[in-house]
Amino acid sequence: MLVKVKICGITRKEDLDAAVRAGADALGFVVGVERSPRNLSSRAARELMDLLPGDVDSVAVTVFDRPRKAMDICQQLRPCFIQLHGITPELSRENRRAFDTHLIVAVNAETPYALESAVSHSESADALLVDSNRPDGLGGTGCTHDWNLSRKIRDAIYPVPMILAGGLTPQNVSHAIRMIRPYGVDVSTGVESRPGMKDPAKIAEFVKKAKEAIP
């Protein structure tokens, strides 16, 4: 099965169009994270999501600070998935049904309890994204982490899908896929010309390399 590819941090129609042309399976839109250079208002995110063809999934990406915020994002945008950074396994289980959409939970690979957290989250999440998060809980760092740990997480939570993120580029994505065998890969910084602005050539190369890689 081909690895799924998500291009995250979409802020412009031209970047959305480039990702769709390249064959991305999902696009991520950061909402409610004002400190991010990729942050969108709910209205801007909705306008972009409405442009997606039916075979490309929409993912609303946010940092979890209160259940109401995440629920509002789901209600306003109706994304195929909501991707939550900074949520604990307890809150994930408690609020699972209230999100009213498929749930991707981001696990920070830089913490000493990443494996245990991933296993706990896998009880309620539809997929886990393993990322290199900043201290504020947000990804998009452009930094890789210990891929041996990512492989351990992938094996420990199987068959729950594991999505690899953190420092992926067109240059290293093939090696990462062969080493970790993830369900999907996620990229933002690695295909940008500057924060929040994607490079169409990098997007095309990333998707091509990911789809050609043999897990």
N, C-alpha and C positions, 0 to 999 in steps of 0.2 A: 504494500500500500504506500502511495506517495505521502510524504510528510506534508502536513498542512502548514501554510505560511500566513502569518498575521503581520501586517504593517501597522505599527502603532503611532499615535501622535499626529494623525492627519488633521491639518488645519485649513487646507485650501482645496478648492475643486480640482485644480490642475494636478495636485498630488494624489487625490482620490482617483482621478482618471488614469494617471500613470500606473497606480497600483492595480487597478482593475485590468488594464491592458496587459500588464505583466503576468497576470494569472494568480494574484493573491486570493486566498480563501476567506480572509476576514480582515477588516480594518478597524483599528481602535481609535476612539475619540475621547480625549481627556476632558472631563467635566467636573466643575466644582473644586478645582485645585489651582487657586490663584497664583501660587508660587511657581507653577510650571510654565515654561515658555510655550507650551503646546496646549494650554488651557483654552477651552471654548465656553461660551455661554450655552445654556440649554437650547436656545433658539438657533444659534449657529450650528450646533451639533445636529439638531433635528433637520435643518436644511440640507446638510451634507449627507446624512443618513438616507434621506429621501431620494438621493441620486443613485444609491447603490442598486445594482441589478439583483435579481432574486437569488442568484447562486453565490453571492458574497455576503457573509455574515457581518452584522454590525456589533461592535463591542463598546459599551460605555465603560470608561476607565476612571476610577476615582479612589481617593483615600477615605477609608471608613473612619468616621469620627462619631456618627450617631445614626441609628437605624432610619430615622425619618428622612434624612438626606438621601440615603441610598434608595429608599422606597420612592421618594419623589422623582429621582432620576429615572427609575424604571417606569413610573407612570407617565412622565412627560415625554420620554424618548422611545419607549417600547423597543429597546434593543434586543437583538437575539441573545446576547449575553451581557451581564454586568461583571466587570473585573474589579475586585476589591483588594486594595493594599491596606495593610495595617489592621486587619480584623483578627480577633482571637478565635480559636476553634470553638470555644463555648458560645460566643456571639454568633458565629457562623451557623451553628446548629440551631440556636434559639430563633434566629430570624430567617432561616432558610425559605420557608414558604411565603413569608411576607414580601420577598424580593420579586416574586411573580415572574421570573425569567430564569434562564440557565445561569449558573453561578461559576465563575472562575475566581479562585482565591490565589493571590500572589504570596509566595513564601520567600522570605529573605534568606538567601543562601549564606549570607555573611554572619548569621547568628550561630552560636554553638549548639542550639537545639533545633536546627532546621529540619533534620530528618524526623524527629519526633513530632514537630509541628505539622509537617506534611502528611504524615500518617494519620494524625488526628483530624486534620482538615478533610482528608479523603473520604471521611464518613458522610460528609454532607455536600461537598462540592461536586460539580459536574466535571471539572477539570482543575488541575493545579498548574500554576505558572511559577517556575523557579527562576528568580531574578537576583540581580545584585543591587540591593536597595541602598539608598542614602539613609542617614540617621533619621530623616523626617518621614521615612516610610515609602517614599516614591522611587520608582525605577527610572529608566532613562539615563543611567549614569554613563553608559558607554564602556563599562568595565566588566570583564569576565570574572568568574569565580571558579572554584574548584569543580571541574567537570566530573571528577570521580565521585564527588558527593551527589551531583545531579543524576548520575547513573544509579547510585544507590537509592535515591528517592524514586526514580522511575521504576525500579524493580520492586521497591517496597509497597508502592501504591497501586501497582498494576492489578486490575485492568482499568483503573481510573486514568484518564489521559493526562500525560505530563507534557507541558509546553516549556521549552527552554528559551530563556531570555537572558539578557545581560552581556553586552559587549560583542554581540554577533555582528559580523560583517560579510560582504561577499567573499572575502578572502578566507574566513575560517568556518563558515557555516557547513561546508561539506564534511570537514573533519569532525565537527561537533556532532553532526547527525550520525556519522559512522560510529563514533565512540559511545554516544549516549542512547541512540535509538529512541528519540522522543516521538510523541504523537505529532507535535508541531513545534515550530520555531517562531519567535517573535522578535521583531527588530524595530528600532526607532532611530536612535542616534547613528547607527551604522549605515544608514542610507540617507543621511542629511547633508546638505551643503552648509547649513548653519541651523542652530536650534529652532525647531518648528517649521523648517523649510526642507522638503525632500528633494533629492536629486533623482530624476527619472531614470538616468542610466544606472545608478547604483541600485535602485529598486528592481529594475529589470534583471540585472546581473544576480542580485541576491535570490530572487525567486527562481531563476534558471538553475543556479547552483544547488539550491535546496531541493528542487524537484528532481534533479539529476542524481542526487546523492543516493547511495544504496545503503540503507540501515543495516 
